[in-house]
């Protein structure tokens, strides 16, 4: 009998599905959140300065992360903007970041009239390569925004060394990376600032919201970031200072968000530990499959898998990435080719060099352009990746079904 005749028939071709039962689900919110919300309403104020919920939320967050200071914001996007403002990023500065990210990483850069510059990525971790970061540094470079994609930490030691060498601030985008660890240290506590999101699609949710850790531990740095999130008003104790020295947005978190956040933080360790276990098991289960490149977590690091993204080596398969994805979905394993449609610099904003309608500012300050091939590894990742969800509500059986589905499809298409 030929080897191909022993392979399981794909569900796509009429064979039995791997996943016949629904994936595990659960309730993210319950009595704990409701209790905190009721207490917030009973304060008779929902403004962070007069209430106690945002303050308690930040205190609890600081305890988890071992930091002295953090600032609340209205979103993860706002958190990054606050960090950029506190770091002194301004008109004509350059900020180096990842080409695979949400536009939330980029909004604050452009609002500060700075210019995004993109460093290439590691083909297996999908994070920024330190050597590529250093190659992009110019006299205009003011900051690096490192993106810990999908809960997997960047290689922070060499990045911090590069930043120190060139006098550059480091901002960590941890929107997808709660309790992610780099060599034992929590992502978000290594750079100058760590930025988090409590958007409804993140590990924990307050609907929308964000936090910025001030890792210098310097009170003046904290006060600058705190004020930048609140129109440059300084609200401490009974004192409110309106001596406005520059433009700053209104990114205040409400007491309702803070209340939900208090309850959500109590669930964070359980959520992240389960995601870590599930993601690591998937890697273990698909390692060694011809044509399959698992999501790599470097030794000594810990990922909390906001999602799982593997790559295909189609030279070892008889299908395209899209055909593999369709076959996996037919087996009952929902997935998506890639993560975002293309690297962010191929979006019209960058291709047209137009952050503001009718203007090429701030791009025309440097003549910045964004050509195909700027970050070849980043582009290749998105052309060959298959992404699927990881949830703290998944059962061990769900995870084994994901593994069996990938193995079945990979074996079918193996050359």
C-alpha positions as CSV (number, residue, x, y, z in Angstrom):
1,X,0.0,0.0,0.0
2,X,1.3,3.4,-0.9
3,X,2.0,5.9,2.0
4,X,-0.5,8.4,0.7
5,X,-3.2,5.8,0.9
6,X,-2.7,5.4,4.7
7,X,-3.3,9.1,5.4
8,X,-6.6,10.1,7.0
9,X,-9.1,11.6,4.6
10,X,-9.7,15.2,5.2
11,X,-13.1,16.4,6.4
12,X,-12.9,18.8,3.5
13,X,-13.0,15.8,1.2
14,X,-15.7,13.9,3.2
15,X,-13.7,12.4,6.0
16,X,-14.6,12.6,9.7
17,X,-13.9,15.8,11.5
18,X,-11.4,15.9,14.2
19,X,-13.3,18.4,16.4
20,X,-16.9,17.3,16.8
21,X,-17.6,19.0,20.1
22,X,-17.7,22.7,20.9
23,X,-14.7,24.4,22.4
24,X,-14.9,25.2,26.1
25,X,-16.4,28.6,27.0
26,X,-17.1,30.5,30.2
27,X,-18.2,33.8,31.8
28,X,-15.5,36.5,32.0
29,X,-17.6,38.7,34.3
30,X,-19.7,37.8,37.4
31,X,-20.7,38.8,40.9
32,X,-17.2,40.1,41.7
33,X,-17.3,42.7,39.0
34,X,-21.0,43.6,39.8
35,X,-20.0,44.2,43.5
36,X,-17.2,46.5,42.6
37,X,-19.4,48.4,40.1
38,X,-22.1,48.9,42.7
39,X,-19.6,50.2,45.2
40,X,-18.3,52.6,42.5
41,X,-21.9,53.9,41.9
42,X,-22.5,54.3,45.6
43,X,-19.5,56.7,45.8
44,X,-21.7,59.3,44.0
45,X,-18.8,60.1,41.7
46,X,-17.3,58.3,38.7
47,X,-14.4,60.7,38.4
48,X,-11.1,59.0,39.1
49,X,-9.7,61.9,41.2
50,X,-12.6,61.9,43.7
51,X,-13.3,58.1,43.7
52,X,-11.3,55.2,45.0
53,X,-11.7,52.5,42.4
54,X,-9.1,53.6,39.8
55,X,-6.6,54.2,42.7
56,X,-7.3,50.8,44.1
57,X,-7.0,49.2,40.6
58,X,-3.6,50.8,40.1
59,X,-2.4,49.8,43.5
60,X,-3.3,46.2,42.9
61,X,-1.7,46.3,39.5
62,X,1.5,47.8,41.0
63,X,1.6,45.0,43.6
64,X,1.4,42.4,40.9
65,X,4.1,44.0,38.7
66,X,6.3,45.1,41.6
67,X,6.4,48.8,40.4
68,X,6.0,51.9,42.5
69,X,4.1,54.0,39.9
70,X,1.6,53.5,37.2
71,X,-0.9,55.7,35.4
72,X,-4.4,54.8,34.2
73,X,-5.5,55.6,30.7
74,X,-8.7,55.2,28.6
75,X,-7.2,52.5,26.3
76,X,-4.0,50.7,25.4
77,X,-3.5,53.1,22.5
78,X,-3.8,56.0,25.0
79,X,-1.3,54.3,27.3
80,X,1.4,54.2,24.5
81,X,0.7,57.8,23.7
82,X,1.1,58.8,27.4
83,X,4.4,56.9,27.5
84,X,5.6,58.7,24.3
85,X,4.5,62.1,25.8
86,X,6.3,61.4,29.1
87,X,9.4,60.3,27.2
88,X,9.5,63.6,25.5
89,X,8.9,62.4,21.9
90,X,8.1,65.4,19.8
91,X,7.9,66.9,16.3
92,X,10.3,65.3,13.8
93,X,11.6,62.6,16.2
94,X,11.8,59.0,14.9
95,X,10.4,56.1,16.9
96,X,11.4,52.5,15.9
97,X,8.7,49.8,16.2
98,X,7.4,46.6,14.7
99,X,5.8,46.2,11.3
100,X,3.4,43.5,12.7
101,X,1.2,45.3,15.2
102,X,-2.1,47.0,15.6
103,X,-2.4,50.6,14.6
104,X,-2.8,51.4,18.3
105,X,1.0,51.1,18.6
106,X,1.4,53.8,16.0
107,X,-1.3,56.4,16.8
108,X,0.6,58.1,19.6
109,X,3.8,58.3,17.5
110,X,2.0,60.2,14.8
111,X,-0.1,62.4,17.2
112,X,3.3,63.6,18.6
113,X,4.2,64.4,15.0
114,X,7.0,61.9,15.1
115,X,7.9,59.4,12.4
116,X,7.4,55.7,12.7
117,X,10.5,53.6,11.6
118,X,10.2,49.8,11.3
119,X,12.7,47.2,12.3
120,X,12.6,43.6,11.0
121,X,11.5,40.6,12.9
122,X,12.7,37.2,14.0
123,X,11.1,34.6,11.7
124,X,10.2,32.3,14.6
125,X,9.3,34.5,17.6
126,X,7.8,37.3,15.4
127,X,9.5,40.0,17.5
128,X,11.9,42.7,16.7
129,X,15.5,41.8,16.0
130,X,18.0,43.9,18.1
131,X,20.4,44.2,15.2
132,X,17.7,45.5,12.9
133,X,16.7,48.0,15.5
134,X,20.3,49.3,15.8
135,X,20.6,49.5,12.0
136,X,17.6,51.9,11.9
137,X,18.9,54.3,14.5
138,X,19.6,57.9,13.2
139,X,20.3,61.2,15.0
140,X,16.5,61.7,15.0
141,X,15.7,58.5,16.9
142,X,14.1,59.2,20.3
143,X,12.4,56.0,21.3
144,X,11.9,52.3,20.6
145,X,8.4,50.8,21.1
146,X,8.9,47.1,21.4
147,X,5.8,44.9,20.8
148,X,5.6,41.7,22.8
149,X,3.5,40.1,20.1
150,X,0.8,37.5,21.2
151,X,2.2,37.2,24.7
152,X,5.8,36.3,23.6
153,X,8.6,38.5,25.0
154,X,11.1,40.4,22.9
155,X,14.8,39.9,23.4
156,X,15.0,42.8,25.9
157,X,18.6,42.6,27.2
158,X,20.3,43.6,23.9
159,X,17.5,46.1,23.1
160,X,18.1,47.8,26.5
161,X,21.9,47.8,25.8
162,X,21.3,49.4,22.4
163,X,19.0,52.0,23.9
164,X,21.5,52.9,26.6
165,X,24.3,53.2,24.1
166,X,22.4,55.7,22.0
167,X,20.5,57.5,24.8
168,X,17.1,56.3,23.6
169,X,13.9,55.6,25.6
170,X,12.3,52.1,25.5
171,X,8.5,51.7,25.7
172,X,7.1,48.2,26.0
173,X,3.8,47.5,24.2
174,X,2.3,44.8,26.5
175,X,-1.3,45.0,25.2
176,X,-1.1,41.2,24.3
177,X,1.4,40.2,27.0
178,X,0.1,40.1,30.6
179,X,2.4,38.3,33.0
180,X,4.7,37.4,30.1
181,X,8.2,36.8,31.4
182,X,11.6,37.5,29.9
183,X,14.4,35.6,31.7
184,X,12.2,35.7,34.8
185,X,11.4,39.4,34.6
186,X,7.9,40.6,33.8
187,X,7.5,42.2,30.4
188,X,6.5,45.8,31.0
189,X,8.9,46.3,33.8
190,X,12.2,46.2,31.8
191,X,11.9,49.3,29.6
192,X,11.4,52.9,30.7
193,X,7.7,52.4,30.4
194,X,5.3,49.5,30.1
195,X,2.0,49.9,28.3
196,X,-1.0,47.6,28.9
197,X,-4.6,47.4,27.5
198,X,-7.8,46.3,29.1
199,X,-9.7,46.3,25.8
200,X,-12.4,43.7,25.7
201,X,-10.3,41.4,23.5
202,X,-7.3,41.2,25.9
203,X,-6.4,38.8,28.7
204,X,-8.5,40.9,31.1
205,X,-11.2,43.5,30.2
206,X,-12.7,46.7,31.5
207,X,-14.4,47.2,28.1
208,X,-11.6,49.7,27.2
209,X,-8.8,51.0,29.3
210,X,-5.0,50.9,29.8
211,X,-2.1,51.4,32.2
212,X,1.4,52.7,32.0
213,X,4.1,51.6,34.3
214,X,6.8,54.2,35.2
215,X,9.8,51.9,35.6
216,X,12.3,54.6,36.6
217,X,10.5,54.9,39.9
218,X,11.1,58.6,39.6
219,X,8.3,60.7,41.0
220,X,8.8,63.6,38.5
221,X,8.6,61.1,35.7
222,X,5.4,59.7,37.2
223,X,3.9,63.2,37.5
224,X,4.7,64.0,33.9
225,X,3.0,60.8,32.7
226,X,0.0,61.3,35.0
227,X,-0.5,64.9,33.8
228,X,-0.1,63.9,30.2
229,X,-3.1,61.5,30.5
230,X,-5.3,64.3,31.9
231,X,-4.8,67.4,29.7
232,X,-1.6,68.2,31.6
233,X,-3.7,68.9,34.7
234,X,-1.9,67.8,37.9
235,X,-4.4,66.2,40.3
236,X,-2.8,65.0,43.5
237,X,-4.5,64.9,46.8
238,X,-6.6,68.0,47.3
239,X,-4.5,70.0,44.8
240,X,-5.3,70.6,41.2
241,X,-2.7,72.5,39.1
242,X,-3.7,74.0,35.8
243,X,-0.4,75.5,34.9
244,X,-0.5,74.1,31.4
245,X,2.9,74.0,29.7
246,X,2.1,72.0,26.6
247,X,-0.5,70.1,24.7
248,X,-1.8,66.8,26.1
249,X,-4.9,64.7,25.5
250,X,-7.7,63.6,27.8
251,X,-7.2,59.9,28.4
252,X,-8.7,59.5,31.9
253,X,-10.0,56.2,33.1
254,X,-13.4,56.2,34.8
255,X,-14.3,54.7,38.1
256,X,-16.5,52.1,36.3
257,X,-13.5,50.8,34.4
258,X,-11.4,50.8,37.6
259,X,-14.0,48.9,39.5
260,X,-14.2,46.1,36.8
261,X,-10.4,46.1,36.7
262,X,-10.1,45.4,40.4
263,X,-12.1,42.2,40.0
264,X,-10.4,41.2,36.8
265,X,-6.9,41.5,38.2
266,X,-7.9,38.8,40.8
267,X,-8.4,36.4,37.9
268,X,-5.2,37.4,36.0
269,X,-2.8,34.7,37.2
270,X,-5.3,31.9,36.6
271,X,-6.1,33.2,33.1
272,X,-2.4,33.6,32.1
273,X,-1.2,30.3,33.6
274,X,-3.9,28.4,31.7
275,X,-3.0,30.1,28.4
276,X,0.7,29.4,29.0
277,X,0.0,25.7,29.6
278,X,-2.3,25.4,26.5
279,X,0.1,27.2,24.2
280,X,3.1,25.2,25.4
281,X,1.2,22.0,24.9
282,X,0.3,22.9,21.3
283,X,4.0,23.6,20.6
284,X,5.0,20.3,22.1
285,X,2.3,18.5,20.1
286,X,3.2,19.9,16.6
287,X,7.0,20.2,16.9
288,X,8.7,18.1,14.3
289,X,5.8,18.0,11.8
290,X,7.1,18.5,8.3
291,X,6.1,21.9,7.0
292,X,5.1,23.2,10.4
293,X,7.0,25.9,12.2
294,X,5.6,26.4,15.8
295,X,5.5,29.7,17.5
296,X,8.9,29.8,19.2
297,X,9.3,30.9,22.8
298,X,13.0,31.3,23.7
299,X,14.4,29.2,26.5
300,X,14.0,30.9,29.9
301,X,11.0,33.0,28.7
302,X,7.3,32.5,29.3
303,X,4.5,33.3,26.8
304,X,0.9,33.9,27.8
305,X,-0.4,33.3,24.3
306,X,-2.9,36.0,23.4
307,X,-3.2,33.9,20.3
308,X,-1.1,31.1,18.8
309,X,0.5,31.7,15.4
310,X,2.5,29.0,13.5
311,X,4.1,29.3,10.1
312,X,4.0,26.9,7.1
313,X,7.0,25.9,5.1
314,X,5.0,25.2,1.9
315,X,8.1,23.7,0.2
316,X,7.5,20.7,2.4
317,X,3.7,20.6,1.7
318,X,1.6,20.0,-1.4
319,X,-0.8,22.9,-0.5
320,X,-0.9,26.6,-0.2
321,X,-1.3,28.4,3.1
322,X,-4.9,29.2,2.2
323,X,-5.7,25.5,1.4
324,X,-4.1,24.4,4.7
325,X,-6.2,27.0,6.6
326,X,-9.4,25.9,4.9
327,X,-8.7,22.2,5.6
328,X,-7.9,22.9,9.2
329,X,-11.2,24.9,9.6
330,X,-13.1,22.0,8.0
331,X,-11.7,19.8,10.8
332,X,-13.4,22.0,13.3
333,X,-10.4,24.1,14.2
334,X,-11.2,27.8,13.5
335,X,-8.2,29.7,12.2
336,X,-7.1,32.6,10.0
337,X,-4.4,33.0,7.5
338,X,-1.9,35.5,8.9
339,X,-2.6,38.0,11.6
340,X,-3.1,41.3,9.9
341,X,-3.5,41.6,6.1
342,X,-0.1,43.0,5.6
343,X,2.7,44.8,7.4
344,X,1.5,48.1,8.7
345,X,3.7,50.2,6.5
346,X,1.9,49.0,3.4
347,X,-1.3,50.6,4.7
348,X,-2.5,53.7,2.8
349,X,-1.5,56.0,5.6
350,X,2.2,55.2,5.0
351,X,2.0,54.6,1.3
352,X,0.4,58.0,0.8
353,X,2.5,59.5,3.6
354,X,-0.6,61.1,4.9
355,X,-1.4,61.1,8.6
356,X,-3.5,64.3,8.3
357,X,-5.8,64.9,5.3
358,X,-4.2,67.1,2.7
359,X,-0.8,67.0,4.3
360,X,2.4,64.9,4.2
361,X,3.5,66.2,7.6
362,X,5.3,64.9,9.6
363,X,6.7,62.5,6.9
364,X,8.0,65.4,4.8
365,X,10.3,66.4,7.7
366,X,12.6,63.5,6.7
367,X,11.3,62.3,3.3
368,X,10.4,59.0,4.9
369,X,9.1,56.4,2.5
370,X,7.9,52.8,3.1
371,X,8.7,50.4,0.3
372,X,7.8,46.7,-0.1
373,X,10.8,44.7,1.2
374,X,11.6,47.2,4.0
375,X,11.2,44.3,6.5
376,X,11.5,41.1,4.5
377,X,11.1,38.7,7.4
378,X,8.1,40.6,8.7
379,X,6.5,40.4,5.3
380,X,7.3,36.7,5.0
381,X,5.8,35.9,8.4
382,X,2.4,37.3,7.4
383,X,2.5,35.5,4.0
384,X,3.1,32.1,5.6
385,X,1.4,32.3,9.1
386,X,-1.7,30.5,10.3
387,X,-3.3,31.9,13.5
388,X,-5.8,30.4,15.9
389,X,-7.2,31.2,19.3
390,X,-6.0,30.1,22.8
391,X,-8.5,30.5,25.7
392,X,-8.3,30.0,29.4
393,X,-11.7,28.3,29.0
394,X,-10.4,25.6,26.7
395,X,-10.3,22.1,28.1
396,X,-7.3,19.8,27.8
397,X,-9.4,17.9,25.3
398,X,-9.8,21.0,23.2
399,X,-6.1,21.5,23.1
400,X,-5.5,17.9,22.0
401,X,-8.1,18.4,19.3
402,X,-6.2,21.4,18.0
403,X,-3.0,19.3,17.9
404,X,-4.7,16.4,16.2
405,X,-6.3,18.7,13.6
406,X,-2.9,20.3,12.7
407,X,-1.2,16.9,12.6
408,X,-3.9,15.4,10.4
409,X,-3.8,18.3,7.9
410,X,0.0,18.5,7.9
411,X,0.3,14.7,7.3
412,X,-2.2,14.8,4.5
413,X,-0.4,17.6,2.6
414,X,3.1,16.3,3.5
415,X,5.2,15.8,0.4
